[in-house]
Amino acid sequence: MSIEIRSYTREKGYSHDFRKVCDFLIRINQNKVITPNYLWARWVWQFGPYMSRSFI
């Protein structure tokens, strides 16, 4: 697996990269929970629209 470092895209909403990370977290925890403190739902919550200051 190679590592690619690139700049933030400023793409609004759920970007392709966002979905790739979410799919990865779902996949690695599918058969057995590997990362109980960082499941896909936490990823969605952390970077989703609920982090808007209007919800605080």
Residue, then its C-alpha position, 0 to 999 in steps of 0.5 A: m500500500s502506498i501513501e499519497i500526501r495531497s492538499y485538502t480539496r475544499e469539496k463540500g459535503y461528503s467527498h469521495d475520500f470521506r466515503k472511502v474512509c467510511d467504507f474502510l471503517i465499515r469493512i475492517n469492523q464487519n466480522k469482528v469489531i477491531t476499532p471499538n472506539y472509532l467506528w464508521a458512525r463516529w467518523v460520519w458524526q465527526f465530519g458530518p453536518y452535525m459539527s456545524r456551529s448552529f447545532i452547538 
